[in-house]
Amino acid sequence: MITVDATAAASPAEQLDALTLGRRIRDRRTARGLTLGELARAIDRAPSQVSAIENGKREPRLSMLRTIALALGTTVDELLRSDAPNERVALEIAVERAQRGPVFAALGLDPFRVAKTMNDQTLQTILALHNEIDRLHRERAATPEEARRANGELRAEMRARDNFYPELEQKAAELLEAVGHTGGPVSHQLVADMASHLGYSLHYVGDLPHSTRSVTDKHHGRIYLPTQLSPSRDSRSPILQALASHLLGHEEPANYGDFLRQRIETNYLTAAILLPEQAAVRFLSEAKNLRRISMEDLRDAFAVSYETAAHRFTNLATARLDIPVHFTKVHESGTIIKAYENDRVRFPSDALGAIEGTTMCRNWTARTVFDVEDRYSPWYQYTDTPSGTFWCTSRIEKAKEGEYSVSVGVPFEHVKWFRGRETPHRAVSRCPDPACCQAPSGLAEKWADASWPAARTPTSLLAALPTGTFPGVDQTEVFQFLEAHSPRSTTG
């Protein structure tokens, strides 16, 4: 799972175009001796609208741009040139872009107006400081930088598509139809039939490489699986994940972005097979009509894990039920492992915009669920935040790395469709205000210099990003395994 601020209006390139256009208009206006008000009257617009255009906060339509060009005695082509009119304006644009970037946001700095009285040296100093902070952040994250960038790009794409991929839904439907699935939970036998249909046989072994969930021998049409599965894992999932890579025609990933995209597609297709779109939408639509949507009911109806049900709900909630949604998987340490949103919720992020690996606010449902007495029943809570009130349902799942909370939430106006909306539990989060999760000042002063905690964060978040074609997999071990289990050729 992956998520980029939903309020971000444009990419850096688009911001640059708007800023440059606005500055060219301002430069032309001042060169002709016109005030803001005079230009506004000439084009029959309010001065505030012209100001927004000149500041790069609003992009005029082509018809308005023609009117502006006429009023300024120039051409549209001249206004749309990509270069700044002079070095001073280029410097102002660079500072404006810096203010709109993640470094200023992470430092909690309010944007300021670049006044004419600010000399070039002041602006150059501000820009140099910004660039150095940005460089230090990138250097500190040099090893996982590619992963962060790829993750951010995929999260933005998922949000733009409401985490719904029709082409993967179609693949799942075709495979289910091919093996004669007519309804109900997808059984393990039906999954085995899918493997056979695609030309693969299943082989359970006790010596599967420790770094893998399954190993596929494409040459001999074999899928190797462990004889013992973790109690927290669905025995069908590793088979379907192996088949998904075949169905989607995945090749060896050329970079981490390829690897991450393949993993997301594989997990999506697996969930789409276990919770078929048509049946799942029918089930959820009925629950919505009755105002009792529940992740537990979805889990039980399709015999899947709670996390799989929650993931699948994010695929269908907006595209099929018109419900914006967010999802988190948070380790007991408070570290965000996975996150997705398209409902304006604001997750914590670092200076580069990364969400995974940051710490969830202590007042959010994903954290408070660890403190309730009955930790294995659904926990419902409203949370008032600077970006609105959100309702969440959360429960705890166990894994070898410890306990995790899996949470699904919606804005207040959509809670009417869910079971658990009557909960009295409510909290207030002021994050990203640093004071929100800080200890009381007296407590902090007493213990700040007398404490030395040992982190319990999952080790995977502390290690450097694994390298190789399949990150985290010991390729030599895999090759030795396949050689040992390969059917011996009778022809030599």
N, C-alpha and C positions, 0 to 999 in steps of 0.2 A: 504494500500500500504506500501508496505513496501519496502528496499535496503539495506555495506561492500565495501571497495575500490576495484574497478575493476582491479587495478594493483597488488593487493595482490597475491603473487604466491603460497602460501602454508599456511596451518593451522599451529598453534603452534607446534603440534605433528610432522608434516612433517619437520618444520624448525629444531626441535630438532634432528631428525634423520640425516638430512643433516649436521648439525653442528657437531654432534658427530662423524659421519663418517669422515668428513674432518679433525677433530682434531686427530682422531686415525691414519689417514694416515700421518699427519704432525709429530705426536709423533714418529711413526715408522721410518719415513724418517730421522729425526734428530738423533734418537738412532743409526741408521746405518751410521751416518756421511755423509749423502748425501745432497747436495745443491738442491734447487728447480730446477735449470737448469739441474743438473745431472739426477734427476728423470724424468724430462720432456723428455730428450734425450733418456732415457731408455725405455720409453713407446711411443716414437715417437709423442709427443704432444708439443704444445707451452707452455712455462713457465706460461703464463697468464692463460691458461686453468687449469693447475695444481693448481695455486694459487686460482682460483675461486672454485675449488673442496675443497681445504683445508680450505677455509673460509666459506664453507657451502652455497655458492651462486650458485653452480651447482652440480647436482647429476649425477655421472657417470653411464653409462650403465653397465650392468653386464659383458659384454665382456671386457670393459675397466677396470672394477674393478678387473677382473681376471689378467689382464696384470700388473696392479699396485701391486697387491698382490705378483705376481711372482717376480717383480723387487725389492720388499721390503723383500723378503724371508719369507713371511707369507701366511696366507690363507684368502680367502674371508670371511669365517665365523668369523675369528678373527677381521677383519676390521669392520664387521657389528654388533659387539657386542653393546648393547644399553648403556653400562656404559662407562663413561669417563675413559681414561687410568690412570689418577691420580687426586688428589684434585685440583691442580692448574688449570688443563684443565677444570675440572667441573666448576670452578669459572669463567673462561673465557667464557665458553659456556653460563652460566647464564647471564653474562653481555651482550654478543652478542644478546641473546634473548630479553633482556630488551630494547636494542637499536632499535630492529625491532618492538617493540610493540607500542600501542597507546599513552602511557605516553610521550615518547620522541617526537613523532609526534605532540602531542597537545602542548608541550612546545616549539616547533620549534627548538629542539636541533639537530645539525648535528651528525651523527654517527662518532665515532672515532675508530682508530685502537688500539686494545689491544696489546700494545707492551710488550716485555719481560722485559723491564726495569721498568714497573709498578709493584710495589710490591703488595702482596696479600691484605694488609690492605687498599690500595687505591681502589682496585676492590671491596672489601667487603663494603667499605663506599658508593661507587657509587650504588651498588646493594641495600644496606639498604635504601638509600634515594629514589631510584626508588620504592621499595616495600612499603615504607611508603606513598608516594604520591598516589600510586595505591590504597592502603588501605583507605586513606582519601576520594578518589573519590567514592570508593564503599560504604563507610559508609554514605557519603552524599546522595547517591542514594539508600540507603538500601531498602526503601519501593518499588520503581519501578524496582529494580534490575532484578527480574524475568522477568518483562515485556520487559526490554531492551534486555536481553539476547534472549528471545523468538523472539522478533522483529528482532534482528540481524540475527538470524538463518534463519528465514523465508525470509528475504530480500536476503540473500545469495542464498537460494534455488530458489527464483523467478528469480534472475539474471542468475543462471545456466541453468534454463529452459526457458529463454527469456520470462518469465511471461506467458507462454502458457501451459495449462493443457489439453491434449487430452481427458482424462477420463471425465473431466467436460464438455467439448464440446460435447462428446457423450451422456451424460445424458441430456443435453439441446436438442439435436437433437431428441432423443427418445421421450421426452415429447411433443415437438412441433408436431412431426408426429402423436402421439397418439390422439391429439385433432384436427387434420386435418388442421394445418397451411400450407398454400400453397405459402405464400409470402406476402410482405408488412409489415407495422408496426404491432406489436402484440397488439391487442385491449384489452381493459379492460374486455370485454365479453369473449375473448379467455382465459384470465388469470383466470376468474371465472370458465370457463370450465375445466381448468387444476386442479383447486381445487376440483371440483366435481369428475373428473376422479380419483383423488388420495384419494377420500373418505372424503373430508372436505367440510363443509358449511361455508359461510362467514357471520359474524354478526357484524354490525356497532353499536357501543355503545358510549354514551357520557361520561362514567366514566372510561375509560381505565386508568390503573395505570400511573401516570405521568412520571415514569421512563422507560416506554416501548413504542415501536412503534407498537407492536402487541402482543397478548397473544394467544398461542395455547393450546386448551384443547384436548390432545391426546386421552383421555378416551372416549369423546363423539364426536370426529371428528369435532371440531369447531375451527375456527380462528376468534378472536375478533379484530376489527379494529376501529380506531377513526372515529367519524362522520365527523370531520373536519380535513383536512390535511393541513400542511403548504403549502403555494403557491409555495415554492421552491422545494417541494418533488413530485415525480411521484407517483400517487395513486396506480400504479401497483406494485411498488417495495416492500412495506411491505408484500403484499400477496405472491409474489414470494420468498421473503426471508424466510417467514415462511414455504413455500412448499419446499424450497431448503434443509432446515434442515431435513425434512422428507425424501426427496429423497436420501440424503447423509447418512442417518442412524446415524445422530449425537446423541450421548449420552451426559449426563451431563458432562461438562468438568471437568477433574480431577485436572487441574492446569491452570495457565494463558496461557501457551503455547497452550494447547488444545483449550481454549476459542478464542485465537487470530487466530489460524489456521481455526477453524470453521467459524469465521467471514469472513476471506479471501475467503474461499471456497464458502460460501453463497453469498457473493457479486459477485464473479466471475460467479457463475452459474446464478444468476439473470441477469447479463449483457449479458451472452451468450444466454439466452432466449429472451431478448428484442432486441438483435442485433445478430441474428443467424449467425454462422460462414460462411456458404456457401454464404449467401446473402451479408453479410458484406464484405467478401473478394472480391466477385465479384464487389461490389460497389467501394471499395478502389483500386482494381486493375485497373479499368477503370479510376479512378481519377489519379492514378499514371501514366498511359499511356498518359493522357492528361496534366500531370504535374500540377495538381491543387487539391492535397489532402487538405482537409479543415475539421477541427473539426466541424465547423458550418454546413457544408453540411451533414456530418455524423449524427449529431444530428437531423437535420430536416428530413433526409430520413427515420429515424427509430423512430421519435417522442419520443426522450428521452432527458434527461437533458444534458447540455454541459459536466458536470463532468462525467456522465456515458459514453458519447461518447469518451471522452478523455481516461478514464480508459480502455475502450474496445479497443481503438486503440493500447494501449501498449500491449494488449494480442496478437494482430495479426500483428503488425508492423514488428517485426523481424522474427517470425516463418513463416509468409505467404508472406511478402513483401520484406524481406531482408533489412529492414531499422532499424538500432539501434536507440534507443529512450530514452528520460528521461521525467519524469512527476513530477510536484510538485503541492501541494495545500498549499498556504501560507496565513496566517491571515494578516489583515491589519497592525498589529503590527510588522510584519516582521518575525513572528515565523513560522517555517516549521511544518505543520500538517501531511502531507503525502509526501513521496518521493519514486521514483523508477528510476533506471537507468541501462542501459547495454551498454552505448555509451562513456565511459571514462570520463564523466563529474564528477567533484569533488564537492560534497556537503559539507557544513560545518558539523563538528561532534565534540562531546565532547571527553574526554580522553578515554571513554569506547567504542567509535565508534558509539554512538547513533546519529541519524540525527534528528528525530522528536523532537521538542522542542528547537532546535538551531535556530539561526537567519540567514536568507538569506542575502547575500550580497546586499547592497543598489543599486548596478549597474545592477543587473540581471533583466530580463524582468518581473519576478514574483513580483518585487518590483517597478520598474519604471512604471508599468501599473497603479498604484494607483495615479500617478502624472499627467497623461494625461488628457486633457480637456474632451474628449469623453470617459468616463470610461466604457461604456457598449458596445463598439464595439471591435472587435478583435484588438489586439495590437501586432505588429511584431517587432522584434529587433534582431540584431546580437550582440553577446557579445564575446569579445576577452579575453581569460583566459589563465593562465599558462599551462593548459592541452589542449588548442586548441580553435578554434572559433566555437561557437554554435549559431544556429538560434532558436528562440522560438516564439510561438504564445500563447497569453495569453488573458484572459478576466476575468472580475470580476463577482462573484456570491454573492448573499446575503443570510445570515442565521441569526438565532436569536442571535448568538454570535458576529455578526458584518459582515464585508465584507471579502471575500477571493478571491485571484487570483488562477485560475486553469490554469496551463501552460503545454504545450507539446513542446519538443524541440529535435533537431537532430544535429549531427555534420555538419560542413559546406559542406562537400562533398555530403551530402544527401538532402540539401535544394532544389535542382533542382526539386524535386517531389512535392513541396508544393506551394499553393497559398500564396502570401504575401512575396515571396522571394526577390521581388524587393524593399523592404522597405529601406529607407535611414537611418533609426534609427540604431545607433551603439553605443556601450558602451564598456568600458574596466574595467575588474575586476581583481584585483591582489590578491584577497582572496585565501588562508588563510593568506596572509601578513597582519598583524594588521594595517598597515598604510592605507590600502585600504579604510576602512569605518570610519576612525577616523576623527573627526572634525579638521579643520585647527588649528595649534598650538596656534595662537593668540586667537582664539575663545575659545579653550579649557581652556587656562590659565585664561581668563576673567571670565568664568562661572563655572569652575569645582567646586569651593567651594560655589557657590551662587545659586545652582539649587537643586531641590528636586522633581523629577517627580513621578507621580503615574502611574504605569504600566497599560496598557489596554489589557494585554495578556489574552486569554481565561481562565476562572477560572478553567477549567478542567486540565490545564497544571500546575496550582499552587497547586492544592489539592493533597493529598496523593492518591496513587493508590487505588481505591475501592476494597474491599474484598468481598468474597462470591463466590458461584458457578458460578453465572453470574455477573461479576463485574459491579457495577453501577446500579443494579436492586434491588429494595426493594422486597425481596421474600415474606415477610408477606403480603404486599399490594397485590401482585399477587395472593397469595393463597386465601385471603379474596374476591378478585374480582371473581375468579373462583367459589368459593362457592356460591356467590350471583347470578351468572349467570348460574350455572349448571342446566340442565333440571332435574326436579324432577322425581324420579323413581316411577312408579305406583305399583311396587312390594314391596316397602319399603326396 
